[in-house]
Amino acid sequence: MLLHPEAGELVFDYTTLLLPDLPGHRLLLHTPAADTPTQLRLDSLLGAAAR
């Protein structure tokens, strides 16, 4: 959970990918959690940034 000053609470799921060519390194992918308003809030932030 992340508390954004304009969008409020943002909740993410994440996936960890190992990088075989770089031992000890990982790539974390964060995606908006299902059944939360996170995607709508992110869309709103992106729309505000474009204006």
Phi, psi and omega in degrees: 000138179232135178257106181271138184297334179256319186272341183087212184285127176241129183242131184234148165264159177219154176235136178254126177246129176279145180252098187300330180279353180229079182307136179087354179256149178222155174245124179256125178252122179255132178230148179302134180292141177294155177061029174228162177277013185302313182299317178298320180292321177295316178301319179296318178297318180295321178295320179293324181291331182282342182277000000 
